[in-house]
Each structure stands twice: as C-alpha cells, then as structure tokens.
Amino acid sequence: MRRAYARCRRTAAVHGRTYYLATRLLSAGQRPAVHALYAFARMVDDIVDGPALRQAPAAVLDSVELALRTAWSPPSVTTPPAPPRSCATTSLDSPRPGALPAEFDEIAPALTDTVTRFAIDPRHFWTFLDSMRMDAPGSPLFRNRYPTMAALDEYMRGSAAAIGLQLLPVLGTVVPRAAAEPAAAALGNAFQLTNFLRDIGEDLDRDRIYLPADELAAFGVGEELLVYCHRTRSTDRRVRRALAHLIAVNRHLYRRAYPGIALLSPRVRPGIRTAATVYAAILDRIEDNGYDVFARRAVVPSHRRLRLAAGAALR
C-alpha cells in the first residue's frame, strides 16, 4: 500500500504541478488520497492520448472499468458486476476488453483504499470513464467535435465535474455533501475549460475541437479558420474575439465555484483556493499574450504560482 501511494505521489508531482502545489496545503491524511485520484485520472488520460498505445483505447478503458467494478463489488454480491456502458451497447463485432496497463496494478491498491476510506461514490468513476470513451476512437461514445456548449457540458460532466465530486468526500464539508456538490462540479468544469482554451493547438493535432461550434460561429470562426491559425501560428482577430468571449464564460464558472470553497472544511480551503487562483491565472496569461494560443503555451511562471499560492493561503 505504501508503494502504491508513493507511486501516485510521484505521478502528481511530475505531471500535475499546480495541483501538487495545492495539495501541500492539505493535511497529511488527505494528500495521499488526492494523489491517488490524480494518478488514476492521469493513467486513464494516457490510455486515450498516450504516445505509444499498443491497443485500442476503448478496449483498455473497458478493462479498467471491469477491474474496478469487480474489486469494488460487495463480497456478498453473487451476480457479476454490471459491464461498462460501451460493452453493453456495442455489437458482437466490437473490440473486447484489452489488457490492463501496467500502471493499473501499481496504483489500484491506493485508489481502492481511498474510495473505501472516504466512501466515494463509484458512479463518479463510471461517469468519468464514459467521458474518456468520448475521446477513444472505436467506442460508440466517441466524438471529437462539440456543436453546442450543452454538448461540451455533457463531456465535462464526466471529464471534470466528476473529478470534483470524487474529491469532495476527501476534502470534507461543513454542510451536507449534496449542498457543496454544485460548486465542486463548477470548479471542475472551470479547470477543464481553461485547459481547452490553452490547448487548442494541441487538441487540433489530435483532430479534436473542445470548443462549442455555435459560439465560435457567432464570431465568424469555423474549423477551417482554427486550422489555418494553427498551421500559420497566428491568431485571427475573429478568433481573438471568440476567445475573449469564452474566457468570460470560463471566469463565470470560477465565480460560481468560488463561494463553494467556504462550504469545505476550513483546513482544505487554502489548498483549493490556491488551485483555483493559480489555474484561473492561465486565462490572464492568454490575454497577456494577445490570445496567441497557437504560437506559445500560456504558462503561469513558477514565481507567480508561488506568490498566488501564498496570497490564497493568507486569505
């Protein structure tokens, strides 16, 4: 178990610098659980987007879900656990579950311990995995374009909001958990939309657009223009206006989420406030760069991250 938690901590430290910084403000009992949840989400993301996939990602996601459902089924249950949604809806010709990634066995003990100790609802993991299937070619849920914000919200319900709901039992609340869930979901969505705005070029390289097509079209922006800007590493004025609008939408999500921080246990508020403050600062960097998201990646410098973290902790 110690090795599993140590593996999760290393993953968080290497790949999730902003979140890892925020976890330093949590209690010693909470940090390992947050690292375990992060490491699992990172592993699943690598299944879909890893540089050297040897199997169909949809099949591997099915294996992960089946393994978790089996491990988390009560001992008294004699019927087999429900199959993943994609397994239940695919035809006989669809891919069967694939081999589990090596990382699964390394982090699974820590993840299972975290879910058990903090009584996290497993349904949040099934929702998360369904959103990851939307990224996985070969899955019946696959999609790489989102016509409306409602369609994008459906994706973010699993890819982002579900992560916030997984974390909530670990963080603890001063109100009934259900009362804090809307703000936790909003903060997850705010983080996710920030990623989408920062990583437009990287997503285009994967043949994905995580921005609502109808809202882009309102500013005269279509897929061809985005591809042109990415190819020429330039930002058209129409794209700048669209990004300014979507940044405003993103900031509204943060405003909806911020009051929810006061509903969390006092001990964890500085850490979550730090994560929210530092991540929202990415939007400032995009603006400071003249909305140039194609030629450079908006990054909050380390010294600024530390300064924001200190300010959030003091508040």
C-alpha positions in Angstrom: 0.0 0.0 0.0 2.8 2.4 0.8 4.4 1.7 -2.5 1.1 2.4 -4.3 0.6 5.7 -2.6 4.3 6.7 -3.3 3.8 5.9 -7.0 0.7 8.1 -7.0 2.5 10.9 -5.3 5.3 10.8 -7.9 2.8 11.0 -10.7 1.1 14.0 -9.2 4.5 15.8 -8.6 5.7 15.2 -12.2 2.5 15.7 -14.2 0.3 17.9 -12.1 2.5 20.7 -10.8 -0.4 23.2 -10.0 -2.5 20.6 -8.2 0.6 19.2 -6.4 1.4 22.6 -5.1 -2.1 23.0 -3.8 -2.0 19.6 -2.1 0.9 20.8 0.1 -1.7 22.9 1.9 -3.9 19.9 2.7 -3.5 17.7 5.8 -1.2 14.7 5.8 -4.2 12.4 5.8 -5.8 14.0 2.7 -2.7 14.4 0.4 -2.3 10.7 -0.4 -5.9 10.3 -1.4 -5.8 13.3 -3.7 -2.6 11.9 -5.3 -4.3 8.6 -5.8 -7.3 10.2 -7.5 -5.0 12.3 -9.7 -2.8 9.3 -10.6 -5.9 7.3 -11.7 -7.2 10.2 -13.9 -3.7 10.6 -15.4 -3.4 6.9 -16.2 -6.8 6.9 -17.9 -5.8 10.1 -19.9 -2.6 8.3 -21.0 -4.7 5.3 -22.2 -6.5 7.7 -24.6 -3.7 10.0 -25.5 -0.5 8.2 -24.6 2.3 8.4 -27.2 2.7 4.6 -27.6 -0.7 2.9 -27.5 -0.5 -0.7 -28.3 -4.2 -1.5 -28.1 -7.5 0.1 -29.0 -8.0 2.6 -26.1 -11.8 1.9 -25.9 -11.0 -1.8 -25.1 -8.5 -0.8 -22.4 -11.0 1.5 -20.8 -13.4 -1.3 -20.7 -10.8 -3.5 -18.9 -10.2 -0.8 -16.3 -13.9 -0.4 -15.6 -14.5 -4.1 -15.3 -11.5 -4.5 -13.0 -12.7 -1.7 -10.7 -16.3 -3.0 -10.7 -15.1 -6.4 -9.7 -12.8 -5.1 -7.0 -15.4 -2.7 -5.6 -18.4 -5.2 -5.6 -19.6 -6.1 -2.1 -18.4 -9.7 -1.1 -22.0 -10.8 -0.6 -23.0 -10.0 -4.2 -23.2 -13.1 -6.3 -24.2 -11.6 -9.6 -21.4 -10.3 -11.8 -20.8 -6.6 -11.8 -22.5 -4.5 -14.5 -20.4 -4.3 -17.7 -19.1 -0.9 -18.9 -21.5 1.1 -20.9 -19.6 0.6 -24.1 -19.5 -3.2 -23.6 -23.2 -3.2 -23.0 -24.0 -1.2 -26.2 -21.6 -2.5 -28.7 -22.2 -5.2 -31.3 -20.7 -8.6 -31.4 -18.0 -7.3 -33.7 -16.9 -4.6 -31.3 -13.5 -4.8 -29.6 -13.4 -6.9 -26.4 -11.8 -5.6 -23.3 -8.0 -5.2 -23.6 -5.1 -5.8 -21.3 -4.8 -3.5 -18.3 -1.9 -1.0 -18.4 1.0 -1.8 -16.1 0.3 1.3 -14.0 -3.1 0.0 -13.0 -1.6 -2.7 -10.7 0.8 -0.1 -9.3 -1.9 2.5 -8.3 -5.0 0.3 -7.8 -4.4 -0.5 -4.1 -4.1 3.2 -3.3 -7.2 4.1 -5.3 -9.3 1.3 -3.8 -8.2 2.3 -0.3 -9.1 5.9 -1.0 -12.5 5.1 -2.3 -13.2 2.8 0.7 -11.9 5.1 3.4 -13.7 8.2 2.1 -16.8 6.4 0.9 -16.6 7.9 -2.6 -19.5 7.0 -4.9 -18.2 4.7 -7.6 -20.7 6.2 -10.0 -18.4 9.2 -10.4 -15.7 6.9 -11.8 -18.1 5.3 -14.3 -19.2 8.8 -15.4 -15.5 9.8 -15.8 -14.7 6.7 -17.9 -17.7 7.3 -20.2 -16.3 10.8 -21.0 -12.9 9.3 -21.7 -14.7 6.9 -24.1 -15.8 10.0 -26.0 -12.1 10.6 -26.7 -11.5 7.0 -27.7 -11.8 6.0 -31.4 -13.7 2.7 -31.7 -16.0 3.5 -28.8 -19.7 4.0 -29.6 -19.5 7.1 -27.5 -16.6 8.7 -29.5 -16.9 12.3 -30.6 -14.3 14.9 -31.5 -16.4 17.9 -32.2 -19.0 19.6 -30.0 -21.7 21.6 -31.7 -23.0 23.4 -28.6 -22.0 24.3 -25.1 -24.6 21.8 -23.9 -22.8 19.0 -25.8 -19.5 20.1 -24.3 -21.1 20.2 -20.8 -22.1 16.6 -21.3 -18.4 15.7 -21.9 -17.2 17.9 -19.0 -19.8 16.2 -16.6 -17.5 13.2 -16.7 -14.1 14.6 -17.5 -14.2 17.4 -15.0 -17.3 17.7 -12.8 -17.0 14.0 -11.8 -13.4 14.7 -10.6 -14.6 17.4 -8.3 -17.3 15.1 -6.9 -14.7 12.4 -6.3 -12.6 14.9 -4.4 -15.4 16.3 -2.3 -15.5 13.4 0.3 -11.8 13.6 0.7 -11.8 17.4 1.3 -14.8 17.3 3.7 -17.6 19.9 4.0 -19.2 21.9 6.8 -22.6 21.4 5.2 -24.3 18.3 3.8 -22.2 17.0 1.0 -25.0 17.4 -1.6 -25.1 21.2 -0.8 -21.5 21.5 -1.9 -21.7 19.4 -5.0 -22.8 22.0 -7.5 -19.8 24.3 -6.7 -17.4 21.4 -6.8 -18.7 20.4 -10.2 -18.5 24.0 -11.4 -14.9 24.2 -10.3 -14.0 21.0 -12.1 -15.6 22.4 -15.3 -13.8 25.7 -14.9 -10.4 23.9 -14.7 -11.4 21.9 -17.8 -12.5 24.8 -19.9 -9.2 26.6 -19.0 -7.3 23.6 -20.4 -9.4 23.7 -23.6 -8.7 27.4 -24.2 -5.0 27.0 -23.5 -4.5 23.8 -25.6 -6.5 24.5 -28.8 -3.4 23.7 -31.0 -2.6 20.5 -29.2 -6.1 19.3 -29.5 -6.2 20.1 -33.2 -3.1 17.9 -33.6 -5.3 15.1 -32.2 -8.2 16.1 -34.5 -10.3 17.4 -31.7 -12.0 20.7 -31.0 -13.2 21.1 -27.5 -15.0 24.4 -28.0 -18.7 24.9 -28.9 -19.0 25.3 -32.7 -22.1 27.5 -32.4 -20.5 30.0 -30.1 -17.4 30.2 -32.3 -19.6 30.7 -35.4 -21.2 33.7 -33.7 -17.8 35.4 -34.1 -17.2 34.1 -37.7 -14.9 31.3 -36.5 -15.1 27.9 -38.1 -12.9 24.8 -38.1 -11.0 25.9 -41.2 -10.0 29.2 -39.6 -8.8 27.4 -36.5 -6.7 25.0 -38.6 -5.3 27.9 -40.6 -4.3 29.8 -37.4 -2.7 26.6 -36.0 -0.8 26.0 -39.2 0.5 29.6 -39.5 0.9 30.0 -35.8 -1.1 33.2 -35.9 -4.3 34.4 -34.3 -7.0 36.0 -36.5 -8.9 38.9 -35.0 -12.1 36.8 -35.1 -10.5 34.1 -33.1 -9.4 36.7 -30.6 -12.9 37.9 -30.1 -14.2 34.4 -29.7 -11.5 33.6 -27.2 -12.3 36.8 -25.2 -16.0 35.6 -25.1 -15.1 32.1 -24.0 -12.7 33.4 -21.3 -15.6 35.4 -19.9 -17.7 32.3 -19.9 -14.8 30.5 -18.1 -14.5 33.2 -15.5 -18.2 33.0 -14.8 -17.7 29.3 -14.0 -14.9 30.3 -11.5 -17.3 32.9 -9.9 -19.9 30.2 -9.5 -17.4 27.9 -7.9 -15.6 30.3 -5.5 -18.4 30.5 -2.9 -18.3 26.7 -2.6 -14.8 26.9 -1.2 -16.4 28.3 2.0 -18.5 25.1 2.2 -15.4 23.0 2.5 -13.6 22.0 5.7 -11.6 25.0 6.9 -8.3 23.1 6.7 -8.6 22.5 3.0 -9.9 25.9 1.9 -6.4 27.4 1.3 -5.4 24.5 -0.9 -8.5 24.6 -3.1 -8.4 28.4 -3.2 -4.7 28.1 -4.4 -5.6 25.7 -7.2 -8.5 27.9 -8.4 -6.5 31.1 -8.2 -3.4 29.7 -10.0 -5.4 27.9 -12.7 -7.6 31.0 -13.3 -4.4 32.9 -13.8 -3.8 30.9 -17.0 -6.6 33.0 -18.5 -4.8 36.1 -17.6 -1.7 34.8 -19.4 -3.7 34.0 -22.6 -4.9 37.6 -22.6 -1.4 39.0 -21.8 -0.2 37.0 -24.8 -2.7 38.7 -27.1 -4.8 35.5 -27.3 -1.9 33.9 -29.1 -2.7 30.2 -28.2 -1.2 28.8 -31.3 2.5 30.0 -31.2 3.0 29.7 -27.4 1.5 27.9 -24.5 0.1 30.1 -21.7 2.0 29.2 -18.6 2.0 30.8 -15.2 5.6 31.3 -14.1 6.8 29.4 -11.0 7.4 32.6 -9.1 3.9 33.8 -9.8 2.4 30.5 -8.9 4.1 30.6 -5.5 3.0 34.3 -5.0 -0.6 33.4 -5.8 -0.4 30.4 -3.6 0.9 32.5 -0.7 -1.9 35.0 -1.2 -4.6 32.4 -1.4 -3.3 30.7 1.8 -3.3 34.1 3.7 -6.8 34.8 2.6 
